Amino acid sequence: MFMKTFIKDLPRFAGQEARISGWLYNKRSSGPIMFLELRDGTGWIQGVVVKKDVSDEIWDEIVKSTQESSVEVAGKVEKHPKKENVFEMQIADFKIIQLAVDYPIAKKEHGPDFLLDHRHLWLRSQKQWAILKIRDAIITAINEYLHQEGFIKVDSPIFTPNACEGTTTLFSVPYFDLGSAYLSQSGQLYLEAAIGSVGRCYDFGPVFRAEKSKTKRHLTEFWMMDAEAAFVEHEENLKLQEGMVRHIIRHCLKSCSMELTILERDTEKLKKADAPFLRLSYDEAIKKLNELGSDIKYGEDLGNDDEGLLTQGSDAPVFIEKWPKNIKPFYMKRDPQNSSMVLNDDLIATDGGGEIIGGSQREENAAELEKRIEEEGMNKDDYEWYLDTRRYGGAPHSGFGIGLERAVRWICGVEHIRECIPFPRTIGRLKP
């Protein structure tokens, strides 16, 4: 009797008979022998069919089968004769569940627009499968690490009445008789309220930015993990961020070796990144960039090329900390050693990964925060609830956010972020 199982579990059935359900990814023949590449979502395996060992009906069924047909296959699991730790199936039974006709993604090169138009099918390719698996592993690692550090998940709303950092890059949505709402670009302000209840918390979900950017690192809808912690100041905040990223690296190296191999990712570079992170102040970073030939001016944000220069020659990611207050949001705590700077950080990944984390210590003084809201011309009434979190038990606290797709892009070594989310949304794409 053939035991039903998943491809990932077939090594346990070595020398035994098993049955799997999945899809035919590829097929080739060598006279009376047929080689089938099969997948079921958990992995990939080669099935070998010898014509003389099966009935004419089964052989005809296999000949008739096409790329991406759904199938049920049974046979004996054996070690590959030439490859270590690789298994294959000697097929004895084969059944087509649904015959795919003229599958549009052929075994040839396709342009990115064609593949994105067929994203619902492109996801089935081996590379895209590997990216999805690593994305899931990164999510698991983030959740693991934060719970180890005493954080709990607190969900923040997607509809918000006001912005976290101004409304210039927010999507406005009509909201019944209450006027306009915005699609959230961060749950941070709500998490700052929740720490008064649970001490340490985080959210993890989709956020939206109406930023008209066409770079390989920008999406209009993406996933963000934002974390906040009470009684944590700048130095401890950096340690939490570093600990989380290093945990992500270790988890992916341990659980995604096959996926990283499929993507041809240099895992030695990832192993080297699991080392103490370097630190530069904003002032030091600008000076270094100018010495390296960048034309960046003091007071400007870092560009893609600047981030690449700052990690050049570094095995580990680099923190850029203590930025000018004029280019950062109102809620960031001023540096007590230099009031023109704030206690914040951006974490720049190696290998062209760019910024993957932004964090800061938050201003806990209600009067100071109220003053900044007024100075920036923001509607104080919109932030009364936020000021209450300081008026009633205000305490030092810090937080940070990591862009999931940017982390996926870095770990996978993928060029464009649009491959790092199942169905990308950019300024020029809303389908499928």
Phi, psi and omega in degrees: 000135180275123180275127179286135181205185176256157180301321182299336182262000184299327177305332178290343183257016180307128181083359181241172179264142182214163179231136178230154174240135181185218184227149176273112183274324181200159181212138174215155183233153175224082183064238183277012178239135178241137178246123182246131173263118187242148176219153179224012182097334178262345182172190185228145177209151175268132173254135181246129179239124175256122189306319184289345183266355180234163179289162178299325181295317179292317179299316179297323179296319179293318178300321182288335185298150184230166178305130178073012168293141175276137189218162169238129188229141177222150179172187182269135180271128181224155175292143177296136185294341185237340187250131180289137177060026176241139182237156176221169182242128173274102192285130177246338181218143184210130181223129174277126176271314175214127182273116179279130182247126177055055176304126191289336181266097184278172179279064179207174180287135174235149177288160182298323180295318177299315182294322179289326174296332179250033183303326180299337177256328180300330179303339183283345182295157185298319181295314181293325175300315181298319179296317179298321179294319179291323176303314179297321180295322179294318177301315179300316182296319179297313179298317179301308185298313184296321177292325175299328183267012173087014177272149170238156182276126178234121185279132178257158183287153174270324171278126179230148180278342181210169187270158174277324184224037183094158189262006187293335181240033180249149173274122178271140183227129175299134184231083177049231182266007185261009179091222183260142169244172179232146171285131189298139171254355177185143175268011190306310186298324179288324177293326176298327175289320185291334180294338175294343177261310190248355175086303179225130181207167177208158169237166184206105182187186182286142174227166191223135177226122181274047181271123184277068182244140181244022183284168180285004182240009186237138172230157175271336173233126181210175182251136183228139169253118175250135180233146175224144181219127177286147178060029174244127179252185193307311184296316180293326178300318178297320180296321178297316180296314180298317180300320181293314182296319179293327176294320177300313181301310183298317181297317181291321177297324182282319190256352186232035183298319180294318181295319178294325176294316177303320182278358181057037179283136177284097184289339176297324178293321177294320178298319180291333179289343176277068182212164180309130182285146177279160179226136171226139170286163177303317180301315180295323181294316180296318179298315180296318180297316178298322178293331180272002175104001177288146178263017179300142180252152180301133181098355178264156175283161180281139174266175180304314182295323179297317180297322178295321179294322184290335178259001180300124179083001180256132177283328185252156175302162185235128172277130168252113188242164174058076181266163176298137183297332185293340181248016180233159185295162187296334190276356184281140182288135176290146176288120181298339178276342181200100188293351177276354181243161178242157181273078183226178177203150163241137178256121182258123180278159179281178175056034179075015181292335179070194181291128177241341180224143168231137181208170176191162164280141183264151176286121183262353182273120185297317182295318179295318180294318178299319179299317181292322178301317179292319180298327182270006175071024179273155181283110184299327181299326180294338186247012179302317180297324180290321177294328177302328181294341176265328183290330185242088178083031177302139183213156175304137177201159183218165178200174180200163177224141177240129176281117185301312184295328177291322176294319178298315180302318181290310182299319182282338185072030181274143184288314188243137184293340182295342177273357188259007177224142185306311181230093187293143173241118178233179183294343179246009184216125177233356180235158356284000000 
